[in-house]
Amino acid sequence: MPTRYDGVARTLHWAIVMLIVAQFLLGWTMPDIHRNTTPDGLIAWHLTVGATIVVAMALRVLWRVTHRPPPPPDDLPVPLSVLSRATHLLLYAALVAVPVLGWINASSRGWKVALPGGVGLPALSASGSSFGHSMGDVHSLLAWVLLVLIGLHVAAALFHRFVLRDRTMQRMLPWPAAADDARVGRRANDAGRG
């Protein structure tokens, strides 16, 4: 039985990581959005990256539902296993909800949401919709929740790697596990000589 996620799952994971990093950088550096703001420059990029995240997450969820992940380590304590499942579920939910809420808000402003190359997506709310406008505030709040969940996810991966010293983190690394084992072995040998 494989111990690592398959190549498609790993590719989608790391593509979404890069998109999320780009999206947070855009979100923090783009101008504030007001009633008469136009979707130009960084705001247009924010919309496009958000649309790309929606598609990437749809593919990720579809792949996850149709392809069984490798089993977690057998020796993982039950509370950590439950916490891991709950965090992953919340992370998936936030990764879908945050860009969809942004899309609803953009639609209420009459803005076009499009994928790279200009492939337009349908509006999710009517232009001028008060519900759509209010979703902008929820989008902003949930973006902070998403950031906290990402921090917990990264902290958990590092906890597995350096405290529990199990192979959980290696299951999703983009390079082969054997290469990672060799790197860790070299570091241990170098530390022993020093």
C-alpha positions in Angstrom: 0.0 0.0 0.0 1.4 3.4 -0.9 2.6 5.7 1.9 2.6 8.9 -0.1 -0.1 10.9 -1.8 -0.1 10.3 -5.5 1.4 12.8 -8.0 -1.9 14.5 -8.8 -2.8 15.1 -5.2 0.7 16.5 -4.5 0.7 18.7 -7.6 -2.7 20.2 -6.6 -1.6 20.7 -3.0 1.5 22.6 -3.9 -0.2 24.6 -6.8 -2.9 25.7 -4.3 -0.2 26.6 -1.8 1.4 28.9 -4.4 -1.9 30.4 -5.3 -2.8 31.1 -1.7 0.5 32.7 -1.0 0.0 34.9 -4.1 -3.6 35.7 -3.1 -2.6 36.8 0.4 0.1 39.0 -1.0 -2.3 40.5 -3.5 -5.0 41.0 -0.8 -2.6 42.8 1.5 -1.1 45.0 -1.1 -4.1 45.9 -3.3 -5.9 49.2 -2.6 -9.0 49.2 -0.3 -12.2 48.5 -2.0 -14.9 51.2 -1.8 -18.3 51.8 -3.5 -16.8 53.2 -6.7 -13.6 51.1 -6.9 -12.9 49.6 -10.3 -11.4 46.1 -10.6 -8.1 47.2 -12.1 -4.5 46.3 -11.4 -3.9 44.3 -8.2 -7.7 43.9 -7.7 -8.1 42.3 -11.1 -5.2 40.0 -10.3 -6.9 39.2 -7.0 -10.1 38.2 -8.8 -8.3 36.1 -11.3 -6.2 34.2 -8.7 -9.3 33.7 -6.6 -11.2 32.2 -9.6 -8.2 29.9 -10.2 -8.3 28.8 -6.6 -12.0 27.9 -7.0 -11.2 25.7 -10.0 -8.1 24.2 -8.3 -10.1 23.4 -5.2 -12.9 21.9 -7.2 -10.3 19.6 -8.8 -8.7 18.9 -5.4 -12.0 17.9 -3.8 -13.0 15.8 -6.8 -9.6 14.0 -6.7 -9.9 13.5 -3.0 -13.4 12.0 -3.3 -12.4 9.6 -6.1 -8.9 8.6 -4.9 -8.3 7.2 -1.5 -5.3 8.9 0.3 -2.6 6.8 1.9 -3.4 5.7 5.5 -2.1 7.8 8.3 0.7 6.4 10.5 -0.6 3.5 12.6 0.9 4.9 15.8 -0.9 8.3 15.6 -2.8 8.8 18.9 -6.6 9.0 18.5 -6.9 12.6 19.7 -4.3 13.8 17.1 -6.0 11.7 14.4 -9.3 13.4 15.2 -7.7 16.8 15.4 -6.0 16.2 12.0 -9.3 15.2 10.3 -11.1 18.2 11.8 -8.4 20.6 10.7 -8.3 19.2 7.2 -12.0 19.4 6.9 -12.1 23.1 8.1 -9.1 23.9 5.8 -10.9 22.4 2.7 -14.1 24.3 3.7 -12.3 27.6 4.1 -10.4 27.1 0.9 -13.7 26.8 -1.0 -15.7 29.3 1.0 -13.3 32.3 1.0 -12.9 32.6 -2.8 -16.6 31.8 -3.4 -17.6 34.6 -1.0 -15.2 36.9 -2.8 -16.7 35.9 -6.1 -20.2 36.6 -4.7 -19.1 40.0 -3.5 -17.4 40.8 -6.9 -20.6 39.8 -8.7 -22.6 42.2 -6.5 -20.3 45.0 -7.6 -20.9 44.1 -11.3 -17.3 43.0 -11.6 -16.4 40.2 -14.1 -14.7 37.2 -12.5 -12.5 35.4 -14.9 -9.8 32.7 -15.1 -6.4 33.4 -16.6 -6.9 33.9 -20.4 -10.2 35.8 -19.8 -12.5 32.8 -19.4 -15.4 34.4 -17.6 -17.3 32.8 -14.8 -21.0 33.4 -14.2 -22.1 36.0 -11.6 -23.1 34.5 -8.3 -25.2 37.4 -7.1 -27.1 40.2 -8.8 -25.3 43.5 -9.4 -26.2 45.8 -6.4 -27.2 42.9 -4.2 -27.0 43.8 -0.5 -26.4 40.1 0.3 -23.5 40.1 -2.1 -22.0 43.3 -0.6 -22.3 41.8 2.9 -20.4 38.7 1.8 -17.4 40.9 1.2 -17.1 41.4 5.0 -17.5 37.7 5.6 -14.9 37.0 2.9 -12.4 39.2 4.7 -13.1 37.7 8.1 -12.9 34.1 6.8 -9.6 34.9 5.1 -8.1 35.5 8.5 -9.6 32.2 9.7 -8.0 30.5 6.7 -4.7 32.0 7.6 -4.9 30.6 11.1 -5.9 27.2 9.8 -2.9 27.2 7.4 -0.7 28.1 10.3 -2.1 25.2 12.3 -1.6 22.9 9.3 2.1 24.0 8.9 2.7 23.7 12.6 1.2 20.2 12.6 3.4 19.1 9.7 6.5 20.4 11.5 5.4 18.7 14.7 5.1 15.4 12.9 8.5 15.9 11.3 10.6 17.2 14.2 8.8 16.0 17.4 7.0 12.8 16.5 9.6 12.0 13.9 7.1 10.1 11.8 6.7 10.2 8.0 3.4 12.2 7.9 5.0 15.3 6.3 6.9 13.3 3.7 3.6 11.9 2.4 2.9 15.3 0.7 6.4 16.6 -0.2 6.9 17.2 -3.9 10.2 15.2 -4.0 10.5 11.5 -3.5 10.6 10.3 0.1 13.9 8.5 -0.5 15.6 11.8 -1.4 14.2 13.3 1.8 15.5 10.4 3.9 18.9 10.8 2.3 19.0 14.5 3.1 18.0 13.9 6.7 20.6 11.1 7.0 23.3 13.4 5.6 22.4 16.2 8.1 22.5 13.7 11.0 26.0 12.5 9.8 27.2 16.0 9.4 26.0 16.9 12.9 27.7 13.9 14.3 31.0 14.9 12.8 30.7 18.5 14.0 
